[in-house]
Amino acid sequence: MMKTRISTEWLSGCSGCHVAVVDLHEKLLNLLDDVEFVRIPVLMDEKGYPEAEVGIVEGAIRSEHDRKALLKMRETCKTLIAFGTCAAYGGPSGIGWLYDKDSILNKIYKETVTAADDGKLPEGAPELEQSVTPLNEVVDIDFFIPGCPPHPYYIALAIKTLLGASVPAISMKTVCSVCNRQMEKREGVKFQRGMSTAPEEDICLLSQGVICLGSVTLDRCQAQCPNKGITCAGCAGPSMDIITEPHLDIRTMIARRMSLLTGIDQKEIQEYIEKEAKTFYSYAISSPIIYKKPMVEIREWAGN
């Protein structure tokens, strides 16, 4: 029986998504009975782009090199997967979408004191593109596996699905749907600006006046953060209702829900989220799913 060939690449990202593949541990060994990795930068030194049935690409497009590598992957892989939130939505590096290329390069190499401090741009480096771009803005993508990094459960599930195995349907629900905390309506709750945790372990963070993005984020993490006491930061990308409905947005939905639970003024919450847009929109800031919404003005909110 022929093994399914898998080729992977990482573009502008931290390589954490590739490490997540290695974190499959014994599950990865079990998969090797059915698959052959012909290219995986974190484990082998393969400079070319071998033909493969499945291609997995991590990271967003930020440079000329990224774009060429993505086109090579699309050319040589029958099925292409945007792997991780950077690939799907631009990810944290998407904050570069707020600034033009020259201002970034000038800030780093000409205005900031560095070890060399010669004000010269690096020689031989790939040309920086004007912005950060999710993969599907450049090539056709067959599947998306968001997450920062993707949870090993969903990685294994996706690969098994591609191999034709019978697996459970992947849920389209939010992080809230698998969070153990209980929503509770309260009065007199104070708005906890800048907080990422709250004292009551069993009560919804929104009910305690702390902004948590679980209700507007797709569950691809099994609610690890809120179940361990930390607010959801939205790392798996927007929930399906935000993706599909042009009039729905992160700040308005969170502000309305928190206001209904606590009585905190909805406008106050919404204005705070706008002020801190670089934080609350960080994982999808460069995706047209977000910035093309008619009521979203992230560049204006961020002061750019």
C-alpha positions as CSV (number, residue, x, y, z in Angstrom):
1,M,0.0,0.0,0.0
2,M,1.4,3.4,-1.0
3,K,1.9,5.9,1.8
4,T,0.4,9.3,1.6
5,R,3.2,11.9,1.1
6,I,3.0,15.0,3.3
7,S,5.1,18.1,2.6
8,T,5.3,21.0,5.0
9,E,6.6,24.6,5.0
10,W,6.8,27.4,7.4
11,L,6.6,31.0,6.3
12,S,6.6,34.1,8.5
13,G,5.8,32.6,11.9
14,C,7.4,31.3,15.0
15,S,7.6,27.6,13.9
16,G,5.4,26.7,16.9
17,C,2.9,25.0,14.6
18,H,5.6,22.7,13.3
19,V,6.6,21.9,16.9
20,A,2.9,21.1,17.5
21,V,3.2,18.3,14.9
22,V,6.1,16.9,16.8
23,D,4.0,17.2,20.0
24,L,1.8,14.4,18.6
25,H,4.4,12.1,20.2
26,E,3.2,8.5,19.8
27,K,0.3,9.5,17.6
28,L,2.9,10.8,15.1
29,L,4.6,7.4,15.1
30,N,1.2,5.7,14.5
31,L,0.6,8.0,11.6
32,L,3.9,7.0,10.0
33,D,2.4,3.6,9.1
34,D,0.2,5.5,6.6
35,V,2.1,8.6,5.7
36,E,5.6,9.7,4.6
37,F,6.9,13.2,5.4
38,V,8.8,14.2,2.3
39,R,9.5,17.7,3.6
40,I,9.2,19.0,7.2
41,P,11.7,21.7,8.1
42,V,11.6,21.1,11.8
43,L,12.8,17.5,11.3
44,M,14.7,17.2,8.0
45,D,16.9,19.3,5.7
46,E,15.0,19.3,2.4
47,K,15.5,22.4,0.3
48,G,13.3,21.4,-2.6
49,Y,9.6,20.9,-2.9
50,P,8.8,17.2,-3.6
51,E,5.5,16.2,-5.0
52,A,3.0,15.3,-2.3
53,E,-0.6,14.4,-1.8
54,V,-0.9,16.8,1.2
55,G,0.8,20.1,1.9
56,I,0.8,21.8,5.3
57,V,1.8,25.5,5.4
58,E,2.5,27.4,8.6
59,G,2.9,31.2,8.9
60,A,1.6,34.2,6.9
61,I,3.0,35.9,3.8
62,R,5.3,38.7,4.8
63,S,8.2,38.6,2.3
64,E,8.9,37.8,-1.3
65,H,10.4,34.5,-0.1
66,D,7.1,33.6,1.6
67,R,5.1,34.2,-1.5
68,K,7.4,32.1,-3.7
69,A,7.4,29.3,-1.2
70,L,3.6,29.2,-1.0
71,L,3.3,29.1,-4.8
72,K,5.7,26.2,-4.9
73,M,3.7,24.3,-2.2
74,R,0.5,24.9,-4.2
75,E,2.1,23.7,-7.4
76,T,3.5,20.5,-5.8
77,C,0.7,19.5,-3.4
78,K,-2.6,18.1,-4.4
79,T,-4.3,19.2,-1.1
80,L,-3.1,22.3,0.7
81,I,-3.8,23.1,4.3
82,A,-3.4,26.5,6.0
83,F,-2.0,25.4,9.3
84,G,-2.3,27.6,12.3
85,T,-3.9,31.0,12.8
86,C,-1.1,32.9,11.0
87,A,-1.7,30.9,7.9
88,A,-5.5,31.2,8.2
89,Y,-5.9,34.8,9.4
90,G,-2.5,36.5,9.5
91,G,-1.9,35.8,13.2
92,P,0.0,38.1,15.6
93,S,2.5,39.2,12.9
94,G,-0.6,40.7,11.2
95,I,-0.1,43.8,13.3
96,G,2.2,44.8,10.5
97,W,-0.9,45.4,8.5
98,L,-1.4,48.6,10.5
99,Y,1.8,50.1,9.2
100,D,3.4,50.7,5.8
101,K,6.6,48.8,5.0
102,D,9.0,51.8,4.9
103,S,7.9,53.0,8.4
104,I,8.6,49.6,9.9
105,L,12.0,49.3,8.3
106,N,13.0,52.8,9.2
107,K,11.9,52.3,12.8
108,I,13.9,49.1,13.2
109,Y,17.1,49.9,11.3
110,K,17.3,53.7,11.2
111,E,15.5,55.1,14.3
112,T,16.2,52.5,16.9
113,V,19.7,52.0,18.4
114,T,20.9,48.5,17.6
115,A,24.2,46.6,18.1
116,A,25.5,47.7,14.7
117,D,23.8,51.1,14.8
118,D,24.8,52.0,11.2
119,G,21.3,52.7,9.9
120,K,21.7,50.3,7.0
121,L,19.1,47.8,5.9
122,P,20.2,44.1,5.9
123,E,21.8,43.0,2.7
124,G,20.6,39.8,0.9
125,A,17.4,39.5,3.0
126,P,14.1,38.7,1.2
127,E,12.2,41.7,0.1
128,L,9.6,42.7,2.7
129,E,6.0,42.9,1.3
130,Q,3.9,45.9,2.0
131,S,1.6,44.0,4.4
132,V,0.9,40.7,6.1
133,T,-1.3,38.4,4.0
134,P,-3.2,35.2,5.0
135,L,-2.6,32.3,2.6
136,N,-6.0,32.1,0.9
137,E,-5.5,35.7,-0.4
138,V,-2.8,34.4,-2.7
139,V,-3.6,30.7,-3.5
140,D,-6.6,28.4,-3.2
141,I,-6.6,26.6,0.2
142,D,-8.4,23.3,0.6
143,F,-8.5,23.1,4.5
144,F,-7.9,25.4,7.4
145,I,-6.6,24.2,10.8
146,P,-6.5,27.4,13.0
147,G,-4.8,27.6,16.4
148,C,-1.7,29.1,18.0
149,P,-0.5,26.4,17.6
150,P,-3.2,24.0,16.5
151,H,-4.1,21.5,19.3
152,P,-2.6,18.0,18.7
153,Y,-6.1,16.5,18.8
154,Y,-7.3,18.5,15.8
155,I,-4.0,17.9,13.9
156,A,-4.4,14.2,14.3
157,L,-8.1,14.4,13.5
158,A,-7.5,16.4,10.3
159,I,-4.7,14.1,9.0
160,K,-6.9,11.0,9.7
161,T,-9.8,12.6,7.8
162,L,-7.5,13.3,4.8
163,L,-6.4,9.7,5.0
164,G,-10.1,8.6,4.7
165,A,-10.5,7.4,8.3
166,S,-13.9,7.6,9.9
167,V,-13.6,10.3,12.5
168,P,-16.1,12.4,14.6
169,A,-17.4,15.6,12.9
170,I,-15.4,18.6,13.8
171,S,-17.4,21.0,15.9
172,M,-18.1,24.6,14.7
173,K,-18.9,25.8,18.2
174,T,-17.1,28.4,20.2
175,V,-14.6,28.1,23.1
176,C,-17.5,28.9,25.4
177,S,-19.2,25.7,24.5
178,V,-16.4,23.6,26.1
179,C,-15.6,26.0,29.0
180,N,-16.5,24.7,32.4
181,R,-17.3,28.1,33.8
182,Q,-21.0,29.2,34.3
183,M,-22.4,32.4,33.1
184,E,-24.2,34.3,35.8
185,K,-26.1,37.6,35.7
186,R,-25.0,40.0,38.4
187,E,-25.4,43.6,39.6
188,G,-22.7,46.1,40.7
189,V,-19.8,44.4,38.9
190,K,-16.9,46.7,38.1
191,F,-15.2,46.7,34.7
192,Q,-11.8,45.0,35.2
193,R,-9.7,46.7,32.5
194,G,-6.4,45.0,31.5
195,M,-7.1,41.8,33.5
196,S,-6.6,38.3,32.2
197,T,-7.9,36.4,35.2
198,A,-10.6,36.7,37.9
199,P,-10.9,35.3,41.5
200,E,-13.9,33.0,41.1
201,E,-12.8,29.8,39.3
202,D,-16.3,28.5,38.4
203,I,-17.9,31.7,37.1
204,C,-17.7,33.1,33.6
205,L,-15.0,35.7,33.3
206,L,-17.5,38.1,31.5
207,S,-19.7,37.8,34.6
208,Q,-16.8,39.0,36.7
209,G,-16.2,42.1,34.5
210,V,-13.1,40.6,32.7
211,I,-13.0,40.5,28.9
212,C,-12.8,37.0,27.6
213,L,-13.1,36.2,23.9
214,G,-14.3,32.7,24.3
215,S,-17.8,33.5,22.9
216,V,-16.4,34.9,19.7
217,T,-13.7,32.4,19.1
218,L,-13.8,29.0,17.3
219,D,-13.1,26.1,19.6
220,R,-9.9,24.5,18.3
221,C,-8.2,24.4,21.8
222,Q,-10.8,22.6,24.1
223,A,-10.9,25.8,26.2
224,Q,-7.6,25.3,27.8
225,C,-7.1,28.9,28.9
226,P,-10.4,29.7,30.5
227,N,-10.6,26.3,32.1
228,K,-7.2,27.0,33.7
229,G,-8.1,30.5,34.8
230,I,-6.9,32.7,31.9
231,T,-9.1,34.6,29.5
232,C,-9.4,33.4,26.0
233,A,-7.3,35.7,23.7
234,G,-8.9,34.5,20.5
235,C,-6.0,32.5,19.2
236,A,-8.0,30.1,17.1
237,G,-9.6,32.9,15.1
238,P,-13.2,34.2,14.9
239,S,-16.3,32.1,15.6
240,M,-18.4,31.0,12.6
241,D,-21.1,33.7,13.2
242,I,-18.5,36.5,13.0
243,I,-16.9,34.9,9.9
244,T,-20.2,34.5,8.0
245,E,-22.2,37.6,9.1
246,P,-20.9,41.0,7.9
247,H,-22.7,42.9,10.6
248,L,-21.3,40.9,13.6
249,D,-18.1,42.0,15.2
250,I,-15.9,41.0,18.1
251,R,-16.2,44.3,20.1
252,T,-20.0,44.7,19.7
253,M,-20.8,41.1,20.6
254,I,-18.5,41.0,23.6
255,A,-19.7,44.4,24.9
256,R,-23.3,43.4,24.6
257,R,-22.9,40.1,26.4
258,M,-20.8,41.5,29.2
259,S,-23.3,44.4,29.6
260,L,-26.2,42.0,29.8
261,L,-24.5,39.9,32.4
262,T,-23.1,42.7,34.6
263,G,-24.9,46.0,33.9
264,I,-21.6,47.6,32.9
265,D,-22.3,50.3,30.2
266,Q,-22.0,48.7,26.8
267,K,-20.5,51.8,25.2
268,E,-17.7,51.8,27.9
269,I,-16.8,48.2,27.1
270,Q,-16.9,48.8,23.3
271,E,-14.7,51.9,23.5
272,Y,-12.1,50.1,25.6
273,I,-11.9,47.2,23.1
274,E,-11.5,49.7,20.3
275,K,-8.7,51.5,22.2
276,E,-7.0,48.1,22.8
277,A,-7.7,46.8,19.2
278,K,-4.1,45.6,18.8
279,T,-4.7,43.2,21.6
280,F,-8.3,42.0,21.0
281,Y,-8.0,41.7,17.3
282,S,-4.3,40.5,17.2
283,Y,-4.9,37.1,15.7
284,A,-7.0,38.1,12.8
285,I,-6.2,41.8,12.4
286,S,-4.8,41.4,8.8
287,S,-7.7,39.2,7.6
288,P,-10.3,40.7,5.3
289,I,-12.8,38.7,7.3
290,I,-12.3,41.3,10.0
291,Y,-11.0,44.6,8.5
292,K,-13.5,44.6,5.6
293,K,-16.5,44.6,8.0
294,P,-18.3,48.0,7.5
295,M,-18.2,48.9,11.2
296,V,-14.6,48.0,11.8
297,E,-11.9,50.8,11.7
298,I,-8.9,49.1,13.2
299,R,-6.3,51.5,11.7
300,E,-8.3,54.4,13.1
301,W,-8.7,52.8,16.6
302,A,-5.0,51.9,16.7
303,G,-4.0,55.5,15.9
304,N,-2.5,54.8,12.5
